């Protein structure tokens, strides 16, 4: 039996120590937080135990943003359900994030949701009583088939969506347009047998995530907690995530004299060509004196080995989301990234530290033949809406020169050599 997300389940492994009820382990170098404080430094009065809030997460970033939401909403003692994925890097980061969540007083329930042929039925059956009792549900990935299925079982009238990275931007856009919820990088019609079988559940989830109109008899509220630049549909409340919990708990970091590069999974998702990506990383490292490459948790080991060999960069596999790694430090004075979540979140998490974040545009020539038609526009949106970042051109200088000459024709003068660079460096 396949999981709701279409990933074939494998045999379950030994349940991790994050199962509910086990003591929290201490993170090395992370002091215990004796009192919660708001961004101004004033003590917060502890909120009463919130036994009616249930949160679902499938990635470390989602769990981080649940912690940020709980801090901002002054919600205490949530029940956080981890729908564990197969990927070992994601699982490792989730285990570390679970420790931090326990330190904040939350209850963690680790579900091997994809751990065998009977795992989906066992997971859904075990969670149904909690879903029936919950007054509020917090979720991190509205595109997840697991989450969409669980939404159909809850009676909660209050729903909160926290960021799952830049995918939040696409979710809000699709919701506002009344479209099916489909991930931006997914190619094809999405009308295969599995999609058709799951279509009724997806339609129900989309209705549940659409706010009821004013004056509805039993009005359902839908709220968004986000650091992304989005325009929400009418009736949806939005709260800005400024990473106050992260800044209060970690740092400030020690800054190094060199630059760091943040990796992406654009190659793994089939959007960007491998060779083009590695060449772009090498150019960035040479141009800005970068020495470290922080790998995305989904980047393949073979690609990272090749990257280290060809660029000389030290490849770092973070054991926590990059926002926490950067805040703890050490971190470079310049952080270079391709279009991704961190160009929106790192400036917030590193506010006041003096770190500059720069984003390198994705040249259209890097896209693969399998990239979805939506890919280029979405990546441009991610870059163009980022605040407090420096923009860098994607194409190498020789390629830009060849394109300018081809566009201007044999009799037209070429533009000044620095014209493209000046344009690309605009913030």
VMD Tcl script that draws the C-alpha trace (Angstrom):
set ca {
  {0.00 0.00 0.00}
  {1.25 3.47 -0.84}
  {1.17 6.37 1.61}
  {-1.30 9.22 0.89}
  {1.60 11.23 -0.58}
  {2.30 8.53 -3.14}
  {5.56 7.37 -1.52}
  {5.79 3.60 -1.25}
  {6.07 2.63 2.38}
  {8.96 0.55 3.64}
  {9.38 -1.44 6.81}
  {9.17 0.56 10.00}
  {12.35 1.29 11.86}
  {12.77 1.45 15.64}
  {10.71 4.39 16.96}
  {13.00 7.35 17.71}
  {13.43 8.85 21.14}
  {11.07 11.62 20.11}
  {8.06 9.41 20.82}
  {5.64 11.08 23.22}
  {6.55 10.90 26.86}
  {10.33 10.48 26.62}
  {12.54 13.01 28.40}
  {14.03 15.82 26.35}
  {17.74 15.67 25.64}
  {19.82 18.81 25.85}
  {21.31 20.32 22.71}
  {25.01 21.03 23.05}
  {25.69 24.74 23.21}
  {22.02 25.68 23.67}
  {21.25 27.16 27.08}
  {17.96 26.25 28.70}
  {15.51 29.12 28.40}
  {14.34 29.91 31.91}
  {11.79 32.55 30.95}
  {10.16 33.37 27.69}
  {10.50 36.96 26.63}
  {8.92 38.99 23.91}
  {11.11 40.89 21.38}
  {11.26 43.90 23.74}
  {12.82 41.77 26.47}
  {9.84 41.89 28.85}
  {8.87 38.69 30.63}
  {5.81 36.96 29.21}
  {3.18 35.61 31.54}
  {2.99 31.89 30.85}
  {-0.11 30.99 28.89}
  {-2.50 28.36 30.29}
  {-2.14 24.83 29.01}
  {-3.64 24.64 25.54}
  {-5.07 21.15 25.34}
  {-7.26 21.94 22.34}
  {-4.55 22.76 19.77}
  {-3.14 20.06 17.52}
  {-0.26 20.74 15.10}
  {0.87 18.58 12.16}
  {4.39 18.88 10.75}
  {6.39 16.90 8.20}
  {9.62 18.92 8.01}
  {12.01 20.73 10.37}
  {11.07 24.15 8.94}
  {7.40 23.49 9.61}
  {8.17 22.58 13.22}
  {10.32 25.69 13.62}
  {7.44 27.83 12.38}
  {5.01 26.10 14.72}
  {7.33 27.11 17.59}
  {7.43 30.66 16.24}
  {3.62 30.73 16.01}
  {3.22 29.37 19.56}
  {5.60 32.06 20.84}
  {3.77 34.85 19.00}
  {0.32 33.57 19.98}
  {1.40 32.86 23.57}
  {0.05 29.36 23.18}
  {1.48 26.76 25.51}
  {1.56 22.96 25.68}
  {0.51 22.17 22.13}
  {0.33 18.61 20.92}
  {2.64 18.42 17.90}
  {2.27 15.40 15.63}
  {5.32 14.63 13.48}
  {4.28 12.74 10.34}
  {7.75 11.35 9.81}
  {9.17 11.12 6.27}
  {11.65 8.52 4.99}
  {14.54 10.89 4.21}
  {17.23 10.38 6.89}
  {18.46 13.99 6.83}
  {14.93 15.31 7.36}
  {14.34 12.80 10.13}
  {17.55 13.83 11.86}
  {16.66 17.51 11.80}
  {13.15 16.71 13.02}
  {14.58 14.84 16.00}
  {16.69 17.84 16.96}
  {13.75 20.21 16.52}
  {11.63 17.88 18.67}
  {14.08 18.41 21.53}
  {13.65 22.17 21.27}
  {9.87 21.80 21.15}
  {9.93 19.78 24.36}
  {12.04 22.44 26.03}
  {9.18 24.84 25.26}
  {6.72 22.57 27.09}
  {5.01 21.01 24.07}
  {4.02 17.37 23.71}
  {5.56 15.54 20.75}
  {3.90 12.57 19.09}
  {6.11 10.88 16.49}
  {4.16 8.93 13.87}
  {5.89 6.52 11.49}
  {3.27 7.58 8.97}
  {5.11 6.00 6.04}
  {6.63 3.06 7.89}
  {4.95 0.07 6.28}
  {1.98 -1.09 4.24}
  {-0.46 -0.62 7.13}
  {1.10 2.62 8.43}
  {-1.41 5.05 6.84}
  {-4.44 3.25 8.29}
  {-2.73 2.84 11.67}
  {-1.70 6.51 11.76}
  {-5.10 7.86 10.77}
  {-6.88 5.55 13.19}
  {-4.65 6.60 16.07}
  {-5.04 10.31 15.34}
  {-8.81 10.34 14.83}
  {-9.69 10.79 18.55}
  {-7.27 13.74 18.81}
  {-8.71 15.29 15.66}
  {-12.25 14.96 16.97}
  {-11.36 16.73 20.24}
  {-9.16 19.49 18.79}
  {-10.60 23.01 18.75}
  {-7.74 24.39 16.65}
  {-5.50 22.69 14.09}
  {-2.13 24.11 13.02}
  {-0.60 22.72 9.85}
  {2.59 23.30 7.92}
  {1.96 21.76 4.50}
  {-1.48 22.22 2.95}
  {-0.24 20.40 -0.18}
  {0.41 17.20 1.80}
  {-2.05 14.43 1.03}
  {-1.72 13.22 4.60}
  {-2.72 16.64 5.94}
  {-5.53 16.97 3.42}
  {-6.89 13.60 4.49}
  {-6.67 14.49 8.19}
  {-8.42 17.81 7.61}
  {-11.48 15.89 6.51}
  {-11.66 14.19 9.92}
  {-11.40 17.19 12.24}
  {-14.26 19.23 13.65}
  {-11.98 22.15 14.56}
  {-13.41 25.53 13.61}
  {-10.05 27.32 13.82}
  {-7.31 26.45 11.32}
  {-3.84 28.00 11.23}
  {-1.39 27.53 8.35}
  {2.28 28.18 9.13}
  {5.01 28.55 6.53}
  {6.36 25.59 4.64}
  {8.91 27.81 2.94}
  {8.19 29.52 -0.34}
  {5.48 26.94 -1.09}
  {3.24 29.14 1.06}
  {3.28 31.77 -1.69}
  {1.95 29.28 -4.22}
  {-0.64 27.92 -1.76}
  {-2.12 31.36 -1.11}
  {-2.17 32.17 -4.83}
  {-3.96 28.93 -5.71}
  {-6.43 29.33 -2.86}
  {-7.29 32.87 -3.94}
  {-7.82 31.73 -7.54}
  {-9.89 28.73 -6.53}
  {-7.43 26.31 -8.14}
  {-6.46 22.78 -7.17}
  {-3.64 22.65 -4.65}
  {-0.61 21.50 -6.68}
  {3.06 22.06 -5.81}
  {4.71 24.67 -8.04}
  {7.48 22.39 -9.34}
  {5.17 19.53 -10.21}
  {5.05 18.83 -13.94}
  {2.09 17.38 -15.81}
  {-1.67 17.48 -15.45}
  {-1.82 15.89 -12.01}
  {-4.68 13.69 -13.25}
  {-3.15 10.24 -12.84}
  {-5.05 7.36 -11.22}
  {-3.81 8.20 -7.74}
  {-4.73 11.89 -8.21}
  {-8.25 11.00 -9.36}
  {-8.72 8.63 -6.43}
  {-7.65 11.30 -3.96}
  {-9.48 14.21 -5.67}
  {-12.53 14.21 -3.30}
  {-10.28 14.51 -0.23}
  {-8.24 17.30 -1.85}
  {-11.40 19.20 -2.72}
  {-12.67 18.87 0.85}
  {-9.34 20.15 2.21}
  {-9.43 23.16 -0.12}
  {-12.94 24.01 1.11}
  {-11.82 23.66 4.74}
  {-8.90 26.00 4.08}
  {-11.15 28.64 2.50}
  {-12.49 31.05 5.15}
  {-16.25 31.14 5.63}
  {-17.90 34.43 4.67}
  {-18.90 37.00 7.28}
  {-22.22 36.15 8.88}
  {-21.93 32.39 8.38}
  {-23.92 30.41 10.96}
  {-20.96 28.53 12.42}
  {-18.09 30.49 11.01}
  {-14.79 28.70 10.45}
  {-11.68 30.85 10.77}
  {-8.53 30.32 8.73}
  {-5.36 32.20 9.66}
  {-1.89 32.39 8.13}
  {1.35 32.83 10.08}
  {4.00 33.72 7.54}
  {7.24 35.52 6.79}
  {6.45 35.38 3.06}
  {5.13 38.38 1.07}
  {1.58 37.24 0.34}
  {-1.83 38.79 -0.26}
  {-4.33 36.57 1.50}
  {-7.89 35.91 0.30}
  {-10.70 37.92 1.85}
  {-11.60 36.68 5.30}
  {-8.20 35.12 6.07}
  {-6.29 36.66 8.95}
  {-2.51 36.95 8.60}
  {0.19 37.42 11.25}
  {3.77 38.24 10.29}
  {6.44 35.82 11.44}
  {9.48 37.89 12.43}
  {11.40 34.98 14.02}
  {11.20 36.52 17.47}
  {11.53 33.14 19.18}
  {14.66 32.27 17.19}
  {16.30 35.64 17.92}
  {15.42 35.39 21.61}
  {16.69 31.84 21.98}
  {19.91 31.87 19.92}
  {22.82 34.17 19.20}
  {23.91 36.69 18.28}
  {26.37 34.73 16.13}
  {30.09 35.19 15.63}
  {30.78 36.39 12.08}
  {33.56 35.01 9.91}
  {35.49 37.01 7.33}
  {34.44 34.77 4.45}
  {31.17 34.16 2.62}
  {28.86 31.14 2.87}
  {26.67 29.61 0.16}
  {23.25 28.11 0.88}
  {22.29 25.10 -1.22}
  {18.91 24.32 -2.76}
  {17.10 21.19 -3.93}
  {16.26 22.67 -7.36}
  {18.31 19.92 -9.02}
  {16.61 17.18 -7.01}
  {13.14 18.47 -7.90}
  {14.05 18.42 -11.60}
  {13.90 22.19 -12.09}
  {17.58 23.05 -12.69}
  {20.24 21.17 -14.65}
  {22.98 19.64 -12.48}
  {25.95 20.86 -14.52}
  {24.57 24.40 -14.76}
  {23.95 24.48 -11.03}
  {27.43 23.28 -10.09}
  {29.00 25.79 -12.48}
  {26.97 28.60 -10.90}
  {28.06 27.56 -7.40}
  {31.70 27.55 -8.53}
  {31.35 31.06 -9.99}
  {29.77 32.38 -6.81}
  {32.51 30.84 -4.67}
  {35.28 32.39 -6.79}
  {33.65 35.80 -7.07}
  {32.84 36.23 -3.38}
  {35.48 34.17 -1.60}
  {33.05 31.60 -0.22}
  {34.48 28.69 1.74}
  {31.44 26.75 2.99}
  {28.34 25.29 1.33}
  {25.35 24.61 3.59}
  {23.56 21.71 1.93}
  {19.81 21.48 1.67}
  {18.51 18.43 3.50}
  {17.22 16.93 0.23}
  {20.45 17.28 -1.77}
  {21.86 13.96 -2.90}
  {25.20 12.73 -1.57}
  {26.63 12.10 -5.04}
  {25.93 15.65 -6.17}
  {27.44 17.07 -2.98}
  {30.58 14.96 -3.39}
  {30.99 16.26 -6.91}
  {30.37 19.83 -5.74}
  {33.06 19.58 -3.06}
  {35.53 18.08 -5.54}
  {34.93 20.62 -8.30}
  {34.61 23.78 -6.18}
  {36.81 23.12 -3.14}
  {33.98 24.22 -0.85}
  {33.51 22.60 2.54}
  {30.08 20.95 2.43}
  {28.18 21.27 5.72}
  {25.14 19.11 6.47}
  {23.15 21.16 9.03}
  {21.39 19.24 11.80}
  {18.86 22.08 12.32}
  {17.08 24.50 9.99}
  {19.49 27.08 8.60}
  {17.80 29.94 10.45}
  {18.90 28.36 13.74}
  {22.33 27.33 12.45}
  {23.01 30.87 11.23}
  {21.73 32.44 14.42}
  {23.96 30.22 16.57}
  {26.94 30.88 14.28}
  {29.61 31.15 13.23}
  {28.25 32.49 9.94}
  {29.78 34.44 7.08}
  {29.34 38.18 6.80}
  {27.86 37.49 3.36}
  {25.40 34.63 2.77}
  {24.76 33.72 -0.87}
  {21.68 31.82 -1.96}
  {19.64 30.90 -4.99}
  {15.88 31.61 -4.91}
  {14.65 29.78 -1.84}
  {12.97 30.25 1.52}
  {16.11 31.58 3.21}
  {16.20 34.79 1.15}
  {13.03 35.72 3.05}
  {13.77 34.21 6.47}
  {17.49 34.80 7.06}
  {17.24 38.63 6.99}
  {14.62 38.33 9.76}
  {16.48 35.74 11.84}
  {19.79 37.65 11.48}
  {18.34 41.10 12.00}
  {20.84 43.41 13.70}
  {23.85 41.09 13.24}
  {25.43 42.81 10.23}
  {25.10 39.76 7.97}
  {24.19 40.57 4.36}
  {22.10 38.12 2.33}
  {22.44 38.01 -1.47}
  {20.33 36.04 -3.94}
  {21.57 34.79 -7.29}
  {18.95 34.78 -10.05}
  {18.22 31.55 -11.87}
  {19.16 31.95 -15.52}
  {16.40 30.52 -17.78}
  {19.09 28.52 -19.59}
  {19.62 26.49 -16.40}
  {16.06 25.08 -16.40}
  {15.62 21.49 -17.50}
  {13.23 20.28 -20.16}
  {11.21 18.70 -17.35}
  {10.74 21.95 -15.38}
  {7.07 22.87 -15.03}
  {5.78 25.88 -16.99}
  {5.24 27.63 -13.66}
  {8.86 27.22 -12.51}
  {10.46 30.33 -14.06}
  {7.74 32.74 -12.96}
  {7.64 31.29 -9.46}
  {11.41 31.56 -8.99}
  {11.32 35.15 -10.26}
  {8.59 35.91 -7.70}
  {10.66 34.39 -4.89}
  {13.63 36.59 -5.78}
  {11.75 39.76 -6.69}
  {9.72 39.88 -3.48}
  {12.64 39.26 -1.11}
  {13.33 42.18 1.22}
  {16.70 43.41 2.49}
  {18.70 41.22 0.11}
  {21.19 41.98 -2.65}
  {20.45 40.61 -6.12}
  {23.15 38.99 -8.23}
  {22.90 38.06 -11.94}
  {22.58 34.38 -12.70}
  {24.37 34.09 -16.06}
  {28.17 34.21 -16.21}
  {29.70 37.37 -17.77}
  {30.81 35.67 -21.02}
  {27.35 34.26 -21.59}
  {25.72 37.64 -20.91}
  {28.07 39.27 -23.44}
  {27.19 36.70 -26.11}
  {23.50 37.26 -25.51}
  {23.80 41.03 -25.69}
  {25.67 40.82 -28.99}
  {23.12 38.39 -30.43}
  {20.23 40.62 -29.32}
  {21.77 43.90 -30.54}
  {22.64 42.61 -34.03}
  {25.87 43.08 -36.02}
  {25.40 46.81 -36.62}
  {24.22 47.91 -33.18}
  {26.63 48.96 -30.41}
  {26.78 46.69 -27.42}
  {25.66 48.15 -24.06}
  {28.31 49.14 -21.51}
  {30.06 46.13 -19.95}
  {28.77 46.95 -16.46}
  {25.15 47.58 -17.44}
  {23.86 44.10 -16.65}
  {25.87 43.81 -13.45}
  {24.53 47.12 -12.17}
  {21.00 46.06 -12.92}
  {21.48 42.68 -11.31}
  {22.84 44.13 -8.07}
  {19.72 46.12 -7.30}
  {18.08 45.28 -3.98}
}
mol new
graphics top color blue
foreach p $ca { graphics top sphere $p radius 0.5 }
foreach p [lrange $ca 0 end-1] q [lrange $ca 1 end] { graphics top cylinder $p $q radius 0.2 }
display resetview
